[in-house]
Amino acid sequence: MVSKSLTAAPFPVVEFRQQMEPAIVKLAEEEGNYLQDAWEHILTCVSRFEHLHLLGEGAPPDATFFAFPQTESGNSPMAKSNSVPAVKERTPGKLQYAASAVIRGSYDGSGVAGKASNTVTSEQMNNLISNLNLLEQVGDMSRIFTRSQRLNSEAIIDFVKALCKVSMDELRSPSDPRVFSLTKIVEIAHYNMNRIRLVWSSIWHVLSDFFVAIGCSDNLSIAIFAMDSLRQLSMKFLEREELANYNFQNEFMKPFVVVMRKSGAVEIRELIIRCVSQMVLSRVNSVKSGWKSMFMIFTTAAHDAHKNIVFLSFEMVEKIIRDYFPHITETETTTFTDCVNCLVAFTNSKFEKDISLQAISFLQYCARKLAEGSVGSSLRRNPPSSPQGGKGGNHDSGKFLESDEDLYSWFPLLAGLSELSFDPRAEIRKVALKVLFDTLRNHGDHFSLSLWERVFESVLFRIFDYVRHDDIDPPGEHSADNGEVDQESWLYETCSLALQLVVDLFVNFYKTVNPLISNEPTSKASAKFFSTSDIRFCAC
C-alpha cells in the first residue's frame, strides 16, 4: 500500500513524504520481525525516496552511469561511480530536469531516460524549489539497513529476499537501471556475516542466486557492477577467520564459479579472473577453503576459447604454485587434488605449447612435494630423508598405501600424465611420459604393493589399451590433421618408449612388484598384460 500511494501520488507531495518517512522507519524497527513479504513494499518505498533525493540534488541517473563503455584496461564501473560526485548546487537546468522527472513519475525507477510528456510550468517550478528544501529536512532512512542485524533469524531471510527482488526490478528496468538496492545488498551481507552458520548459509543461498542471475545479465555494465560488488564482499569476508569444519569461503566464492561457467561475455570472465587474482595477491594468508573455488575458476579458464583468458589465468596459477604452494595444502588435502586437476586442464591448452610444458613441469613439482610429505596428513608419516629406489624394498614398507587418501592424492596426478600419452603433439607426449616414469622411479620406493598394482592397472596399462583390445578403435584411425594421434607415430615411438619404461620400472622395483607377475589372483591383469602378443610385437 505504501508503494502504491507513492506511485500514484500527484506532484508535489514532499510534505506527505516528510511525515511518512519516520513512520516507515518506525514500522521497520518495531515490527520488522513480522513484516515477512511486506518488506518488499517497505524497501521499494525506501528506494524511490532515495531516488527522489538524488533527483532533487541534480545528480545524474544510474542510466547515465551504465552508458560508460568498458575500457581495455579492465577497469570496472565501480571505479567510475566514485568519480561522479553528487551535485549539491541546484541550477535552473537541474531543477527543470528534476521537476520533469517527478511530474512523469520517473522517480519510481522506470522512466528517467524517457522524454518528458509534460512541460514544467513556472508555478510548478516554484513549488518544486520550495518542496526540495523541505526534502533536505527529512531524516536518513538508511538505518533500516544498518539495523538489519537486529532482526531475528527468519526475518533477516525475508528481508534479504525482498531486497534482492527490489534490486532485480531496479536493475532490469529497460530505460533506467538503478544500483541503489544492489549497494545495500553488499552492506547487508557485511552487517550480518557474523550470524550463526545455519542462518548465514540461508542468507547466502539467496544472495548467491541473485549474484549469479545479475552476473549473467545481458547488460554488460550491470553484470560488471555485480561482479565487482561480489569482489568487494569477498574481500571483506576474507578478513574474517574461517571456523574449523565450515567451508565459509568456498560458499561465498561459488557465484564466481557459476558465472565463470555460464557467462557468454568474455569481459565478465576476464573480470572474474582478475578479481580472484586480487584476492590471492592481497589476502593469500587468509584463504582456506576458498582455494577449491579458485582452482575451479582457473580450471574453467583453461578450457576458454579466448587466448587472453587462458594466459591470464595460467599466469596466476604459476604464481600460486611458485610462491604460495604451502598455503594451498595447509587446510585440507583435497585442495592439492584441485590444484593438480587445474594443471592437467592446462596441459591440454590449444593456444601455446609452452603452457602445456610448464603445466607438466608443475605436475612434477607437485609429485615431489607429495612424496616429501609436504601435503596434508602425509606430514605425519615421517618419510625417509634419503630414498634408495627399489633396493631392499618390500610390500610391507611402503609409505603410501592403497588408502582412499593416498589414491585421491596420487591418482589424478599420475592419470593426468598418462592421458597425455595420446596427445596429438609428439613433444607433449614424450615429455609427459618422461615425467610420469621419472616420478614413479624417483618416488616409487614409498609405494605399497597394493598401490603399485593400482598404478599399473589403472594408469600405466591404460596406455596400451587399444593394443590389448581389438574392440577399441586405434587413435590413428583418424588423420593427424583432425587433432588425433597418428597411429604409426604413436605405435612405433610413444608406445614402444612406454613399454620400455614399464619394463624398467619392474626391474627397478622387482622385489616389491614381483607378486604382480606371479599366478596370484590379484595379479591376473598384470600377467595378461605381459602375455599379450601385440605387446610383444611392440617390444620388437
Helices and strands as residue ranges (DSSP letters): H 2-8, H 14-31, G 32-34, G 36-38, H 39-57, H 62-65, H 77-81, H 92-103, G 106-108, H 122-135, H 143-146, G 147-150, H 153-171, H 180-191, H 197-215, H 220-237, H 248-262, H 266-283, G 284-286, H 290-302, H 307-329, H 334-347, H 353-372, G 376-381, H 404-419, G 420-422, H 426-443, G 444-446, H 449-455, I 456-460, G 461-464, H 465-468, G 475-477, G 480-482, H 487-489, I 490-495, H 496-508, H 510-513, G 514-517, G 521-523, H 524-531, H 533-539
